[in-house]
Amino acid sequence: MNSSTTPVAELDGLVLADVLRAGIYRLFEKTDHINKINVFPVPDGDTGTNMSMTLSAVLGALDRQPEPHAGSLLVRAADAALDGARGNSGAILAQFLLGLGDGAGHLARVGVNEFVTAVTNGANYARDAMSQPREGTLLTVLREFALAAQAQQSVAVDFRSLFVGSLGRVRTALEQTRGQLEELRAANVVDAGALGFVEVLEGMTRFLDTGEMATTVAPVHAGEEVMIGSAAPSADQDFRFCTECLVAAPAEQSIDLRQLRETLAPLGASLVVSGSTRKARIHVHVDEPDDVFRIAGSFGTVSAQKADDMRMQQSAAHHQATRRIAVTTDSGADLPEEIIERLGIHVVPARIHFGNRSYLDKVSMTPAEFYRELLVNPEHPKTSQPPPGDFRRTFEFLASHYQGIVSINLTSRHSGTYNAAVTAGQRVSSEGKPVTVIDSLNASTGEGLIVLAAAEAAARGADMATVEQVAREAAKRTRTFALLRDVRFGVRGGRVPAIVGKIARWLRLTVILRTYPDGRVAAGGGLFGPHRLRERFAKFIVKNMSFDADSERLRVLIGCGLTPADGHFVAAELERRLPAGSIESIVFTEMGPAIGVHGGPETILVALQPIPRG
């Protein structure tokens, strides 16, 4: 198509899909810059990523199969945006598209007048989705686009003239956002979400004017533009988690969007409830994500839970220039919260399922809450790996702020987590910033020690190759041991055959799991009788952990469920049994469900990592 010579007075689904693609590709080109000017509502540098992820879902729907019916295409795009929406800006965009679809969904071909009506509808939908709409944001340019299109309606003879004639007013409105909010005035930037939408319009206009389609078909991460402003507190920074989920209405019922919005409003800030009476997406900034998921569950079936730590995102967006490489892991790695925050480690949560209730590991359910529920819930929990999309969202965000990413994940012998990270990493690596995914060959505290070694190297300013090498060497050296004091949990979860459980109880055998160099986590021994288990466990570890005491020292990480005193007892036993000066450090942490789901709240986990003396 070359619309400079072929005016388009009506859009069918095929041409409309190309117009939308052109706008999305343009946004992809600007992803990093949009991230770098993101200071409102929170200066966490992810607006470009969120808008790109949202419109990537739309792009996938457009590319799935040709759709000649324009209205059906808009409905398809809106549904994909709702499913894939990320962040405040993504939820607003999804609602705008929903308004377009509702306004023109019945039309096989959309003319200028019908399109203007649909855009006005979309702008109104977007504003209605907000609990507290603010001027100087994406909402402002959506409204100005609708008003500009209305003003052009009587003179625009085709879509080219409509877009070209409207764009000037929209650009002016974008520039005016620079002075409409205090955060934007202080940083002297336009609103990032508003800019993202204008870039989409720029791409659509260029296509309608010249027929040119950008070649960028995925978000680009290139260059080293500095993040604007600082991580100075804003109103929304009273809350830690950017929380999102989908709610599907029960059969033969509907969702009252207003009631849902009013019920959620007291929990936090930046609330957007987009969607329809059949399916709604919730976005809100809160401290307790599970409160959001619990309320959402009273309105329908909850899925696609997400809770991004905005404190960690701000740290990443404004990290010191000396830190070039980001280190990520999954929540199967057990490390103290203080270490995770101090070293800026980004954690992608696994899912925990108790019957029909799902939780984000260590976000909407803490380890202590998990073990208390494990003791009383007749439904034995299941854990599931983070989906590739969760890794991709984290990698996309970090790619805007670091030179590269090293992700260290749960042993691939027992989980698909590593493969999910690899899938996401390959996609993001192709966009300009390298992502290396490393199999920890470990779990829990052992995985945590490997992540710790890599994060310390990154904090020292090491390059990609060095951080990767440190992580791989640590994975080879680290060993993890687990004392399963109650085999019943393993039997309930199906990992331990019932007959084995009976034999173990009959023999009074306490099973010891351990990791092996090939990444297996398997039985490595057992202790007969119930007496002095902690002492004998420490003795077993010392006997089975080989290291050179003359040239190496041991870094030890101990995890427990509801019995932390047991961990301290084992630590004292290790210090007593090992040669003097053998232990460089002993750190204690809460044990997550990765192994605890099979061993119960009295499981004791010990990971040891030899490090050179000096």
N, C-alpha and C positions, 0 to 999 in steps of 0.2 A: 504493500500500500504506500502511496505517496499523496498524503492529503493536501499538499500544497497545490497539486493539480487536480485532485479529486475530492471536492468538498463532501463532507459527511453530514447529511442532514438527519439521518437516523442511524442508530447503532443496533446491529443484531448481536447475538451472543459471541460470534467469532471475532468481530472487530472490537467489541467491548473488552473481550479477554486480552487482546493485544494492547489496548489502551491501558488497562490495569497493569499488565506486565511491565510496560514502559515506566509507569510510575513506581512500581516496586523495585525495579532494577536501579532506578535513580536513587531511591532511598538506600539500597545496599551500598552504593558508591560513597554515601555520606555517613555511614554508620559510626565510624570512629569519631568524626568531628562532632556529631550529635552527642555522643557519649561524653566528649571532653567539655562541652558547655552545659552539661546537666547539673544545675544547682538547685532546682525546685521540683517537687516539694522537699526532696532530700538530695544533697550533693553526692550521690553515690555512683554517678557515671555510668548508668545502665539504660538510659532512655533509648538510645540508638539501637542497642541490642534488643530491648523489649519490642520496639516497633518492628524491627527486622524479623524477629522470631514470629511475631503475630502475622506479618504479611508473608512470611515464608510458608505458613500454613495455608494462606489464601492461594499462594502460587502453586502449591501442591494440588489444591482443588481445581485450579484452572487447567493444570497440565494433565490431570487424570484422564479426561476424555473431552473431545470437542462438545460444546453445547451451543447450538444455534439460537436458542431461545434466550433473549437478553434478560428477561425477568428471572428465569430459572437460574441463569448464571449468577445474578446478583444474590439470590437466595443461597446458592451453593457457597459463594464467597463469604457471605455473612456467617453462615453456619461454621465454616472452617475457621474464620477469625475468632468466633466465640470459643471454639474448642481449643484453639492455639494461642489465645490472647495471653500476653505477658505484661505485667506491670500496669501502672495507672494509665499510661498512654495507649497500651495495647487494648485494655478493656474499653476505653473511650472509642478507639477506632472501630472495635468490633460492634459497638452499639450504633455508631454512625452508619456502618455498612448494613446493620440490621434495619435501620430506618430507610436506607436506599431500597433494600429488598422488599420491605413492606409497602413502600410507595410505588414501586414499579414492577413488582414480582409477577403481575398478571400480563405484562406486555411482552410480546414476541420481539418487537422492535421498539426502541426508545427514541423518541424525538426530543428536540431541545426543550420544549415546554414541559414534557413529562419528566425529563431529567432534572430540571430546575425544581419542580415540585418534590421530586424524590430527595434531592440534596437538602432542601429546606426541612423535609421530614427527618432526614438523618441528623441534621444539626440539632433539632429539637429533641430527638431521641437521646443524643449524647448528653445534652444538658440535663435531661430528666433523670439520667442514670446516676448523676452525682449527688451525694448527700449534701455537700457544701460547694457548689460551683464557684470557681474563682475566675475573674477576668485577668487577662494577661497570660493565658495558657492556651492549650490546644483548643479548648472550647471557643475561645475568642476568634481564632482564624477559621474554625468551622462555621461559625455564625457569619463572619464577614464573607466567606466564600458563598454562602447561601444568599446573602444580601446583594453581593456583586453579581451573582448569576441572575437574580431577579431584575436587577437594573439593566442587564444586557439582554434580557429576554425579548424585548420588543424590537431590538435591532440586530440580534444575532441570527444570521441566516443558516448557520451550520455550527457544528461543535468546535471547529477551529476558532471561529470568531467568538464563540461563547467563552472558551477558555482563555484565549489571548486577551479578550476584553476584560475578563474578571481578575486576571492575575495581578495587575497593577495594584488594585485595592487590597488584595490579599497580602502582597508584599509589604504594603504600607502598614497594614494591621500587624504583621509579624514584627516589623521594626519598632512599632509602638509598644510591644510587650516589654521591650528593654527598660521602660520606665514605669511599668504598671505594678510591679511587685518589688518589694524591698530587696529580696534576694537577688533579683535580676539587675536592679539598679546598682547594688553593691559590686556585683561581678561585671557589670557593663556587658551583658549578653542578652540575646533574645531567648525566649523560652524554648527549651530543647524539643519538647513534644510538638509545639507549634511549627518549629523549623522542619521537623520530620514530615509533617503533613504538607507543608509548602513544597518540600523537595519532591514529594509524590506528585503534586500538581504540576511542578516544573517538568517532570519526566513525561507526564501525560500530555502536556501542552506541546512539548517538543515533538512528540510522536504525531499528534494531530496536525502540527504545522509543517513538519518536514518528512514524516514517515520514518524517522530515525529511531532505532531501538538500541538501547545501551547493551553492551556485551557482558556486563557484570550480572551474573545470575545467582550470586550468593554474597552475603555481607563481606566487604573487603576490610582487612586489618593490615594497614600499611602506614609507615611514617611514625614519627615519635612526637606528635603534637602534645603539648603539656596540658594537663587538666586545669581548667579555669578555676579560679577562686581557691577556697580552702575548705576544710572539713568543719568549719565553724557551725555550732548548733543552729538548727532551725526548729520551727514549731513541731514538725513531724518527727524530729529526732528524739522526742520523748518516748517513742516506740521503737522496738528493735527489729521486728520481723515484718517484711512485706509478704502478706499472706493471701493466697488465692485458692479457689477450688471451683468446681462445677457442681451444680445441683440439678438433677433431673426429676421432674414431677412424677409421683406415683401414677400408675395406670388409672385412667378415668378421672384424674384430679389435675389441678393447676397450681402454679406457684403465685402467690400474692407478692409481687415484686416490691410494692410499697411497704407492706408489713415486714418483709425480709429486710429491707433497707433500714426501717425504723428500729427493728430489733437489734441489728448489728451496729447502728450508729454510735451507741454509748461506749463501745469497746475500744475505739481507736480513732484514727484519722485517715484522710484520703480514701474514703469509702466510695467505691463504684460498684453498683449492682446492675449489670447489663444482661440482656437476653430477653426471653419471652416467658409466657406463662408455662411453657413446656420445659425450658432449659435456661438456667441462669448462671452467669459467672460472677463470682464475688472477688473483689480486690479491696484490701484494707490493710492499714499499718497498725499492728497490735503488739503487745508483749506476750500474749498467751494464744498461740495459733489454735490450740485445741478447742478453745472457747468458740472460735469461728466455725470450726468443723462440726462441733456439737450442735450449735444453733442451726447451721445449714442442714444437718441431718434431720432436724425436726420438720423441714420443709420438703424433703425428698431424698433421693439417693445421691450421696456425695462421692465425687471422683476427682482425679487430677489435683490432689492436694499439693500445695507448694508453700514453702515458707523460707524466703531468702533472708539471711542475716544482714540487715542494712548496715550494722556497725562494721562488719567485716568488709562489706562492699565499699564503704567509705574509706576504710583503711587501704584497700587495694587501689581505689581511684586516686588517692593522694599519697601513695607510698613514696618512700624516700627514693631518690634517683639512683642510689647505689644498688637497690634491689631490682635485678633485671628479670628474674625468673619467678613465676608463681608456682606454688606447690599445692596440689589438691589431693584429696583422698575420699573414700567413702566412709560412712559412719560405722562400718565394721572395725575401723581402726580406733582403738581405745587410747585416748590421751586426756590428761587433765585440761579443763577449759582454759585455765590460765596459760598453758603452753600454746594451745591453739590460737588464742587471741594475741599473745606476745609475738609469735612468729608468723602471724597472718596466714595460717593454713586454712584452706577452703574445703569444707566438708559437704559432700553430696549425700543426703540421708537416704537410707534404705527404708522400706515399709515394714510395719509390724501389723499383723492382722489377728485380732481376737474375734472370732466369729465374723459378724458383719461390720464390726468397727475396725477402721484402719487408722494408723498413726504414722507420723514421720519420726523415725528413730532419733532420739535425743533432741528433738525439736518440739513436737506436740506430745511426746511421751518420754520422760526422763528414765534413765536406767532404774532408779529406785521405784518409780511408778510401775515400770514394767514388771519388776520382781514381785511387788505387792499384788499386782493383778494376776500374775502367774500362779500365785498361791491360792487364790480364791475363785478364779474363773474356771468353770468346768470345760470350756473350750480351750484346748491347747493351742497356743499361738503359732502362727506361721510367719516367717520372714520372707521378703522378696527383694530382689536387687533393685537399685534405682533404674528407671528406664533410660535408654540412650538420650532422650530429650532433656532429662535433667542434667546429664553430663554436658550435653551440647550447650545448654543455656549458660552453665557455669564457664565453660571454655570460651564461648563467644564473648562474654563479659570480660573475662581476664585478658583475652587477646587484644582488647582495646587499651590495656593499661600496662602490659608487660611484653618483653621481647619473646618470651616463650613460656610454655606450661609443662610441668612434669606432674603426672598423675600416678599415684601409687595406690594399688588396689588389692582387695582381698584375693587370696590364692585362687587361681583359675581352676584348680582341681576340684573345688567344692562350690563354686558360685559362678554365675554368668556375669557378675559385676565387672570383671576385667574386660570381657568381650564387649559389654555395653559401652565402657569407657573408650575402648579401641575404636568402635564404630563412630562414636561422636568425635573422637580426636582426629580421625582420618579426614572427616568432613571439614573440621575447622582448620586443620593444617593446610588444606588446599586453598584456604582463603588468605594466606599471607603470613601467619604466625605459627611456628612449629609447636605441636603437642606430642609429647612422648608419654606413652602409658606403660607402666612397669608392673609386672606381676610380683607382688611382695613375697610370694611363696609362704605366706604366713597369714595369721588371723589375729584379731583382738590386740592384745598388748604387743605382740611381735610385730604386727603391721604398724602399730603406733610407733615403735622404736625406729623403724625404717623411715617412716614419714618424718619423724623428728630429726634424724640425721640429714635428710635431704633439705628440710626447711632451714636448718642451721647453716648449711652451705649456701643456700639462697640468700639468707639474711646477711651473710658475709660478702655478698656481691658476686658470687660465683656465676660463671656462664652456664649455658644450657648443658654442654657436654660434661662439665664438672659435676653439676647437680645430678645429672643422670648417672654418672659413674659412681658417685657416692651412694645413691639409692641402690644400685645393682650390687655393689660390694656389701652394703649393709644387709640386703636380702639374703645373700649367700651365707653370712655369718650369724644371723639372728635365729634363735631357737625359742620355741614357746612350749610350755608345759601347763597342763590343766588337771587339777584334782577334782574329779566328778564325785562328790560326796553323796549324791542321791541319784541312782540310775533310773528312778521312776520317770524322771522328766524326759530322758532319752527314749524310753519305751513309749511314753505318751506321744512323742513327736514322730515316732516311727524310725528314728535313726538307730535305735538299739532294738534288736528282735526281742519279742516278749520272752522267749525261752532263755535267751542270754541274760535278761534281767532277772529271771527267776533263779538261774544258777548263781549269778553274782550275789543276790541276796542270801541264798542258801549257804554259799561259801563265805559270806561276809567279806566280799571282795570289793574294794574301792578302785575303780578304773582310773588310770592316768592316761590322758591323751597327750600327744606331742606332735610337733611338726617335723617333717622330714625334708631333706634337701630338694626333693622333686615337688614340693608344695602340698604333699598329702598331710591331712590332719587325721591321725589314726591312733588306736590304742598302742601305747608304748610300754605298758607294764601295769601292774596292779599291786595293791597292798592288802594283805589278808588281816582280818580282824579290825575292830573299831578303835583300838587304842593307839595313842601317840601318832595319829595320822599326819599332823602338821610337821612333826619332827622327821618322820620317815619320808614325807614328801620332799622336804628340803634335802635330805640325804640322797634321795633318788636323783634330784636335779643335779647336785654336785657330781655324782657319779657319772651322769650321762651328758654333762656339758663340758666339752673339751676346749681348753684355751691355754695359751702359753703365759703363765703367770709372770714370767720374767720380762716379757715384751708387751703384754697386753693387760688391760684392766676390763672389768665388766660393767656395763651400764645395765641396770635392772629396772624393769617396769612391772609392777604388781597390780592386778585388778581383782576386785571382789564385788559381790552383789550386795547382800544385806548384812554381811559379816566382815566389816573392814578390820576388826581386831585380828582376824585370822591372817590377813595379809601382813600385818605388822609382826606377828609372831613368826611367820615363815621368813620374813626379812631378817629378823634377829638370828634365826637358825642359819641362814645362808652366811651371814657375817661371821658367825662362830665357826662354821665348818670350812670356809674358804681360807686360803693363806692371807695373812694380814696385809692390808693394802690392795687386795684384789678387786675391790668394788669401787668404781669411780663415783657412782651415784645410785641411789634407790629412790624411785618415784612411785607414788601410789595413785590409782585412778579408779573410777567406777567402771565396772565391767558391763559392757553392752550385751545385747541379746545374741550376737553372732554365735557365741559358744554357750552363753548362759541359758539359752532356750533349751539346750540339750542337757545341761548339768544342774540347773536350778540356782537359787539365790545363795547357796552355800559353796558354790564352786570357787576355787582359788586358781587364779591364772598368774603365771610367772614367765616373763620373757627376759632373755639375756642376750646381750650384744657385746662381743669383744671389740675393744677399740685400742689402737696403739697407745702405749705410754708416751708421755712427753708433753 
